[in-house]
Amino acid sequence: MRNIFKYISGDRAIWAVALLLAIFSFLPVYSASSNLAYLYGEGNTLPYLLKHFAHLILGFAILYGVHKIPYHYFRGLSIIALPLAFILLLITMAEGTTIDGANASRWIRLPFVGVTFQTSTLAAVVLMTYVARYLSRIKDKVVTFKETLVPLWLPVFAILALILPANFSTTAIIFAMVVLLVFVGGYPLRYLGIILGVGLVCLTLFILTAKAFPGMFPNRVDTWMSRIENFTDKEDTEGDYQIENAKIAIASGGITGLGPGKSVQKNVLPQSSSDFIYAIIVEEFGMIGGLFLMFLYLLLLFRLVVVAHKSNSMFGKLLVIGVGLPIVFQALINMAVAVELFPVTGQTLPLVSSGGTSIWMTCLALGMVLSVSAKREILKKEEEEQNPLDILSQTI
């Protein structure tokens, strides 16, 4: 065990949570993949399990590699990566593909390897890093709203405008996280109020445009409205097939669950291995399994706060909040959707749901967080080595 710790650095609790989530994910993914296997006529869930395993291996390779990079390098990398993310989003809008019945183009197919990639998740991590960089630069400076429009808000709204037509929930989460980050970063509240108003106006204009010209964004606004209506209309039990089957799965699980692989609703619940995997987890592992999973994400949240608090730089604090908090927020939204506390959003359960892009970008974000915590460990070690009292006590 000590030999392993020689090669990894950073907060060990975050490492433990990530590993536990990854290991735990194999059982529900293997079980919930059965409907996909029979839907596509294969009847064999093993390829889906091996695919999930490959995604996790690559994800943890990304995590390990990123956590070895000194986190201050991410300042400059965010400037380089932001235009790249913008270009990828443009390509996605123009030539994107759909997966598993989604009615919007959110993925691009990488050439030569044939792997699909959801560009909005990469753009989210890059954008949060860029915003953290900008806020750390203006720390303790008096800025006007006009001065922040081009360097801060123009990139934010440009990225969100490219994500919104295909994915409203992701756009809303990114915008909420940016607002939270700038609030924590000390951005003036009066300016923040203006941004919230601008965001609401932009969303209203988009909805009106989509309604006026249905051919530009087919089915998108109608899909959003139907999900909200199904959520608010409690008497319409046929309006949302997904939620109703998720509730049946959760009710069937009880306290201890039906047992691993014994889910019944996995055969009828759409997206049972991704968007609604939490319902399958509760059905098979009961309320105990569901609460255990929630505990892991809350533990991750606690460690994120600890790492951010202990960071010696403003950029480090904001980076941990910017890229780490959306992971927990997304997990809570996924679980809230399954128990009908939130409308259907299409958000996956980080490190548990199947899907390569979600796993890779979660690992990328965790690697950045671990890089910040690793820097703290290095500084602490250097302080101990330079303290003559410690050296004297060891010799005595």
C-alpha positions in Angstrom: 0.0 0.0 0.0 2.8 2.4 0.8 4.4 1.7 -2.6 1.1 2.9 -4.2 1.1 6.1 -2.2 4.6 6.9 -3.6 3.1 7.4 -7.0 0.0 9.3 -6.1 -0.3 12.6 -4.4 -3.1 14.9 -3.3 -6.1 14.4 -1.1 -6.4 10.6 -0.4 -10.1 10.9 0.6 -10.8 12.2 -2.9 -8.8 9.3 -4.4 -10.8 6.9 -2.2 -14.2 8.3 -3.2 -13.3 8.2 -6.9 -12.1 4.6 -6.7 -15.2 3.5 -4.7 -17.6 5.1 -7.2 -15.7 3.5 -10.1 -15.6 0.0 -8.5 -19.3 0.2 -7.4 -20.4 1.3 -10.9 -19.6 -2.1 -12.4 -22.5 -3.9 -10.9 -25.3 -1.5 -11.9 -23.8 -0.8 -15.3 -23.5 -4.6 -16.0 -27.1 -5.1 -14.8 -28.7 -2.1 -16.5 -27.1 -2.7 -19.8 -29.3 -5.7 -20.5 -32.0 -3.6 -22.1 -29.5 -2.1 -24.5 -28.1 -5.6 -25.3 -31.6 -6.9 -26.2 -32.7 -3.7 -27.9 -29.9 -4.0 -30.4 -30.3 -7.7 -30.8 -27.0 -8.8 -29.2 -28.4 -10.3 -26.0 -24.9 -10.1 -24.4 -24.1 -7.5 -21.7 -20.4 -8.3 -21.4 -19.3 -5.9 -24.2 -21.0 -3.1 -22.4 -19.2 -4.0 -19.2 -15.9 -4.2 -21.0 -16.6 -0.8 -22.7 -17.3 0.7 -19.3 -14.1 -0.8 -17.9 -12.1 0.7 -20.8 -13.7 4.1 -20.2 -12.8 4.0 -16.5 -9.2 2.9 -17.3 -8.7 5.8 -19.7 -10.5 8.1 -17.2 -8.2 7.3 -14.3 -5.2 7.5 -16.7 -6.3 11.1 -17.4 -6.8 11.7 -13.6 -3.4 10.4 -12.8 -1.6 12.4 -15.5 -3.5 15.6 -14.8 -2.9 15.5 -11.0 0.9 15.4 -11.7 0.7 18.8 -13.5 1.3 21.8 -11.3 -2.1 23.5 -11.1 -0.8 27.0 -12.0 -0.2 25.7 -15.5 -3.9 25.5 -15.9 -4.0 29.3 -16.1 -2.3 29.4 -19.4 -3.9 26.2 -20.7 -7.4 27.6 -20.2 -6.6 30.5 -22.6 -5.4 28.0 -25.2 -8.2 25.5 -24.7 -11.1 28.0 -24.7 -10.9 28.8 -28.5 -10.5 25.0 -29.1 -13.7 24.3 -27.1 -15.5 27.0 -29.0 -14.4 25.4 -32.3 -15.5 22.0 -31.2 -18.9 23.3 -30.2 -19.3 24.9 -33.6 -18.4 21.6 -35.3 -20.9 19.8 -33.0 -23.7 22.2 -34.0 -22.9 21.8 -37.7 -22.1 18.1 -37.9 -22.9 16.6 -34.6 -24.5 13.1 -34.1 -27.2 11.8 -31.8 -26.9 8.8 -29.5 -29.5 6.4 -28.0 -32.5 8.3 -29.3 -31.5 11.8 -28.3 -33.2 14.4 -30.3 -30.3 16.8 -30.4 -26.8 16.7 -31.8 -24.5 16.7 -28.8 -21.6 14.5 -29.9 -18.9 14.5 -32.5 -17.2 11.4 -33.8 -13.5 11.6 -33.4 -11.6 10.7 -36.7 -9.6 7.5 -37.0 -10.7 6.1 -33.6 -14.4 6.1 -34.2 -15.2 7.3 -30.6 -18.0 9.8 -29.9 -17.3 12.7 -27.7 -19.7 15.2 -26.0 -18.0 18.6 -26.5 -20.2 20.5 -24.0 -18.6 18.6 -21.0 -15.1 19.6 -22.1 -16.2 23.2 -22.7 -17.7 23.3 -19.2 -14.3 22.3 -17.5 -12.4 24.7 -19.7 -14.8 27.6 -19.1 -14.8 27.2 -15.3 -11.0 27.1 -15.3 -10.9 30.3 -17.5 -13.3 32.1 -15.2 -11.3 31.1 -12.1 -8.2 32.5 -13.8 -9.8 35.8 -14.6 -11.3 36.2 -11.1 -7.9 35.5 -9.5 -6.3 38.2 -11.7 -8.8 40.9 -10.6 -8.6 39.9 -6.9 -8.3 43.0 -4.7 -8.9 45.3 -7.7 -11.7 47.7 -8.3 -13.3 46.8 -11.7 -16.2 48.3 -13.5 -18.9 46.3 -15.3 -17.7 47.5 -18.6 -14.2 46.2 -18.0 -15.4 42.7 -17.3 -17.7 42.4 -20.3 -15.2 41.3 -23.0 -12.7 39.3 -20.9 -15.2 37.5 -18.7 -18.8 37.5 -19.9 -18.3 37.4 -23.6 -16.6 34.0 -23.5 -19.2 32.7 -21.0 -22.2 33.7 -23.1 -20.5 32.6 -26.3 -19.9 29.1 -24.9 -23.4 28.9 -23.4 -25.0 30.1 -26.7 -23.4 27.2 -28.5 -24.5 24.6 -25.9 -28.1 25.8 -25.3 -29.8 24.7 -28.6 -28.9 21.1 -27.9 -28.7 20.8 -24.2 -30.6 23.2 -21.9 -29.9 21.4 -18.6 -26.1 21.5 -19.2 -26.3 25.2 -20.1 -28.3 25.9 -16.9 -25.9 24.0 -14.7 -22.8 25.8 -16.3 -24.4 29.2 -15.9 -25.4 28.5 -12.3 -21.9 27.3 -11.5 -20.3 30.4 -13.2 -22.6 32.7 -11.2 -21.7 30.8 -8.0 -18.0 31.0 -8.8 -18.0 34.7 -9.5 -19.9 35.3 -6.3 -17.3 33.4 -4.3 -14.6 35.2 -6.2 -15.9 38.5 -4.9 -17.5 39.9 -8.1 -19.7 42.9 -7.2 -23.3 41.8 -6.5 -24.8 44.8 -8.4 -23.0 43.6 -11.6 -24.0 40.0 -10.9 -27.6 41.1 -10.8 -27.3 42.6 -14.3 -25.8 39.3 -15.6 -28.7 37.3 -14.2 -31.1 39.7 -15.9 -29.2 39.4 -19.2 -29.2 35.6 -18.9 -33.0 35.5 -18.5 -33.5 37.9 -21.4 -31.3 35.7 -23.7 -33.1 32.6 -22.7 -36.5 34.2 -23.4 -35.3 35.4 -26.8 -34.1 32.0 -27.7 -37.4 30.4 -26.7 -39.4 33.0 -28.8 -37.1 32.5 -31.7 -37.4 28.7 -31.5 -41.2 29.0 -31.4 -41.3 31.5 -34.3 -38.9 29.4 -36.5 -39.4 25.7 -35.5 -37.2 24.5 -38.3 -34.1 26.1 -36.7 -34.2 24.1 -33.5 -36.6 21.2 -34.0 -38.3 19.8 -31.0 -36.0 21.4 -28.4 -38.3 23.9 -26.7 -41.2 21.5 -27.0 -39.1 18.9 -25.2 -38.2 21.3 -22.4 -41.8 22.4 -22.0 -43.2 18.9 -22.0 -40.7 17.8 -19.3 -41.7 20.7 -17.1 -45.4 20.1 -17.6 -45.0 16.4 -16.8 -43.1 17.3 -13.6 -45.7 19.9 -12.4 -48.8 17.8 -13.4 -48.8 15.1 -10.7 -52.1 13.6 -12.0 -50.7 12.8 -15.4 -49.1 9.4 -14.8 -48.7 8.6 -18.5 -47.0 11.9 -19.4 -43.6 10.9 -18.3 -42.8 7.2 -18.9 -39.3 7.5 -17.6 -40.2 9.0 -14.2 -43.0 6.6 -13.6 -40.8 3.5 -14.2 -38.0 5.1 -12.1 -40.4 5.5 -9.2 -41.6 1.8 -9.6 -37.9 0.7 -9.5 -37.2 2.7 -6.3 -40.4 1.5 -4.6 -39.5 -2.1 -5.5 -36.1 -1.8 -3.9 -37.3 -1.1 -0.3 -34.7 -1.0 2.4 -32.2 -3.7 1.3 -33.1 -4.1 -2.4 -33.8 -7.0 -4.7 -30.1 -7.9 -5.0 -27.4 -7.3 -7.6 -28.6 -8.0 -11.1 -32.2 -8.7 -10.1 -33.7 -5.4 -11.3 -37.0 -5.7 -13.2 -37.4 -2.1 -14.3 -34.0 -2.1 -16.1 -35.8 -3.9 -19.0 -38.3 -1.2 -19.5 -36.7 2.0 -18.1 -35.1 4.1 -20.9 -31.5 5.1 -20.3 -31.3 2.7 -17.3 -27.5 2.5 -17.5 -26.9 6.3 -17.7 -29.5 8.9 -16.9 -31.6 6.7 -14.6 -29.0 4.4 -13.2 -29.7 5.7 -9.7 -33.2 4.2 -9.8 -31.7 0.8 -10.8 -29.2 1.1 -7.9 -31.9 1.7 -5.4 -34.0 -1.2 -6.8 -31.1 -3.6 -6.5 -29.3 -2.3 -3.4 -32.2 -0.7 -1.7 -32.3 2.5 0.3 -29.1 1.5 2.0 -27.2 1.4 -1.4 -28.8 4.7 -2.4 -27.8 6.5 0.8 -24.3 5.0 0.6 -23.9 6.5 -2.9 -25.2 9.9 -1.7 -22.8 9.7 1.3 -19.8 9.3 -1.1 -20.8 12.4 -3.1 -21.3 14.4 0.1 -17.9 13.2 1.3 -16.5 14.4 -2.0 -18.2 17.8 -1.4 -16.7 18.0 2.1 -13.2 17.3 0.8 -13.5 19.8 -2.0 -14.3 22.5 0.6 -11.3 21.4 2.7 -8.9 21.5 -0.3 -10.3 24.9 -1.4 -9.9 26.3 2.1 -6.3 25.1 2.5 -5.1 26.3 -0.9 -2.6 29.1 -0.6 -3.7 30.9 -3.8 -6.9 32.5 -5.0 -6.7 30.7 -8.3 -6.3 27.3 -6.5 -9.4 28.0 -4.3 -11.5 29.1 -7.3 -10.3 26.2 -9.5 -11.4 23.6 -6.9 -14.8 25.2 -6.6 -15.2 25.8 -10.3 -14.4 22.3 -11.6 -15.1 20.2 -8.5 -18.5 21.5 -7.3 -20.3 20.8 -10.6 -19.5 17.1 -10.1 -21.4 17.0 -6.9 -24.1 19.2 -8.2 -24.7 17.0 -11.2 -24.8 13.9 -9.0 -27.5 15.5 -6.8 -29.5 16.5 -9.8 -29.3 13.0 -11.2 -30.6 11.5 -8.0 -33.3 14.2 -7.6 -34.6 13.4 -11.1 -34.9 9.7 -10.2 -37.0 10.4 -7.1 -39.1 13.1 -9.0 -37.7 16.1 -7.1 -36.5 17.6 -10.3 -37.7 17.5 -14.0 -35.9 15.1 -16.3 -32.6 16.7 -17.3 -30.5 14.0 -19.0 -27.6 14.4 -16.6 -25.5 11.3 -15.8 -24.3 10.1 -12.4 -20.6 11.0 -12.3 -18.2 8.0 -12.4 -21.2 5.6 -12.1 -23.2 6.0 -15.3 -22.0 4.5 -18.5 -20.6 6.9 -21.0 -17.1 7.8 -21.9 -17.1 11.6 -22.1 -18.8 12.0 -18.7 -16.2 9.7 -17.0 -13.2 11.3 -18.7 -14.2 14.9 -17.9 -15.1 14.0 -14.3 -11.6 12.4 -14.0 -10.1 15.5 -15.7 -11.8 17.8 -13.1 -10.8 15.6 -10.2 -7.2 15.5 -11.5 -7.1 19.3 -11.4 -8.5 19.3 -7.8 -5.9 16.8 -6.7 -3.2 18.9 -8.4 -4.2 21.8 -6.1 -4.2 19.5 -3.0 -0.9 18.0 -4.0 0.7 21.5 -4.2 -0.4 22.0 -0.6 1.3 18.7 0.5 4.5 19.7 -1.2 4.6 23.1 0.5 3.8 21.5 3.9 6.6 18.9 3.3 9.1 21.7 2.4 8.1 23.7 5.6 8.8 20.6 7.7 12.1 20.0 6.1 13.2 23.6 6.6 12.2 23.7 10.3 15.3 23.2 12.4 13.3 22.2 15.5 11.9 19.2 13.6 15.3 18.1 12.5 16.6 18.5 16.1 13.7 16.5 17.5 14.3 13.7 15.1 18.1 13.5 15.9 17.3 13.4 19.6 
